[in-house]
Amino acid sequence: MCEIFRLTGGPTWGIFALGIAASSSRLFAAIPPSPKASQTWASLLSQANSLDQAGHHKQASIKAEEALRLAREEKDPASEAVPRVASRLAGFYQSAGEWRRLDALARSLPAAPPQNRLASLQYVQVYEMDEDYSRARKALERALKTMPDDPDLLQELGKVFLNEERYREAVGALQRSLKHDPHNYTAYFYLGRAYQMLGDHSAAIKTYALARKANPKGALAYAAAGYAQLAFSGDSAVLRQFAADIPQEGLQHIGEFYLRSGRLDAALSTYQEALHAEKRRLGSKSESTGGRSGILLGMAEVYRKMGRRDRAVAAAKEALASARPGTIDWFDSLFELSGFYRNLQKSKEAVSYAKLGEDACGKNNDHPKDYCFGIFAQHAQMALSLGRRQQAESLYRSALAARSSHAEGDGYPFVICTMALADAAAALGHDGEAMRLYQSAASWGKAARTDRPPVLQLVTQALQGLARVYEKKGRLEDAAKARHQAELLQAPAEK
C-alpha cells in the first residue's frame, strides 16, 4: 500500500496530495517552535510526527488533537501554532482514512490573516485535503491581495484551479508562480498536469522535462506520476523514454495503473523494474522495507490474475519475508498467502498463515489491530470450507466482536478486514450482517474520494458482494443497482 501518491477523485487525479509532503517540509522547516511552546504543543506535535512515521496514523492523530487543543489556548491571532498543528493533523486524518474528522477540522478553522502567508498556506492545505476547493481558493485570493507575487501562493492557486477543473486558469497561475521562482519543480509538474488535462501532451512532456532539469533528483517522483498518466492515456512511448531513471516509487505507481487497466504483461515488467530499482537503492543492505514488500505484493496480484498460482504464492512469501513483522505490509502478505492457499484448497498452509496473524494479534504490542478481526474472519472461512461450521461460527463471532471495538471508517486496513468479515458472514448465511458489512465497506471507499486502484477494487468487490446477497434475498432491483455501480467503477480501467 504505497502512500507516496494518494490519488483522489475525478479526472484531476489527486493533484493536491502529491505536493503536500514537499511543500509542508519547506513550510515546517521555516517555523522553529518558540521557547514558550517547546514543551507544549510543539513537543506533542513532535511525538505525533514520530508515531506517523512509524505507521501509527490513528495514534498520531490523537496526539496531534491534544497539541491542537494546547495551541488554541494561546489565543494569539499572530501565532502560527494553530495552522501548523492543524495542517499536520489533517494529514494524519487523511492517512488514517478519518474523513469525517478531517471535514470537521476544516470547518473549525478561523480565517487566516491575509498578511500571514504561512498560516494561509497551511490552512489551504487542510481545505485541499478536505476537497473544499472553494474555501481554499478564497483564502488564497485574500492572501494574494497583499502578496500578489508570492510564488507559493500562486502555486497553490494553480493546484486549486486544477482540482476545480479550471485548467486554463491553472496554467495562468502556475506560469505566474514560475516567473517569480523559475526553479520550483513542483510548479512545473502541476503546469505539466494542466497541459495534460487540456490535451496538450507535447507541452506536458516538455514541462515535465523542465521539472527534472530544475531538480533532477527531487522531481523524478513527480515526473513519474505524470508519465504514468500519459502512458495510461495511450502514450506508452513516454514510459520507454523515461523509464531508465524513474525511481522505484514511481515505477510501482505505474505498475498499479497497468494492473488496473488489465495490461498484465506491462504491469509485471514494470513491477520487476521497480524491484531492480529498489535493490539498487538498498545496495548491499538487506533490511526489511515496505517498498520491496509492496512491489512484491503487486507482482503476486499480477501472477494471480495471469493464473500463475505458484509464482503468485512465491511472490507473496517473499513479500512476507521482506516486511517487518507487525507492519501493514506484513499483515497484507499474510492475507494474500492465506487467501491463495484457501483458493488452492491447501487448508493446512492457509490455516498456518491465519494462525500466524492471530498469534501476532494476541500479543500486547503495537501491531495494527485493524487487521486482527480480518485475520479471524479469514480463518472462519477456512474452517467453513473444511466443514468445521461450529469452529467457523466461533471465529466469526470473535471477529465481529473485535470489529465493534473500532470506530467506523478507521482506515483502509479496517475496511479490508470488513470485507473479509462480510465474505465470512455471507458464507455462513448471515445475510443481514453481510449486507451491513458490504455497505459499510462500499460507503467508506466512496467517502475516501480516491481513484487509487486498490480502493476502487475494494469498493467494486463490496458492491458485487452486496449484489449477490440481494439476489439471494430476492431483491433483484437492488442487486441490479449494486452491479451497475460496480460496473461504473470498473469502466475507467477498460478505456
Helices and strands as residue ranges (DSSP letters): H 15-29, G 35-37, H 41-53, H 57-72, H 81-96, H 99-108, H 117-129, H 133-146, H 151-163, H 167-180, H 185-197, H 201-214, H 220-232, H 236-242, G 243-245, H 248-260, H 264-282, H 290-306, H 309-322, H 328-343, H 347-361, H 370-385, H 389-403, H 412-428, H 431-447, H 453-472, H 476-490, G 491-494
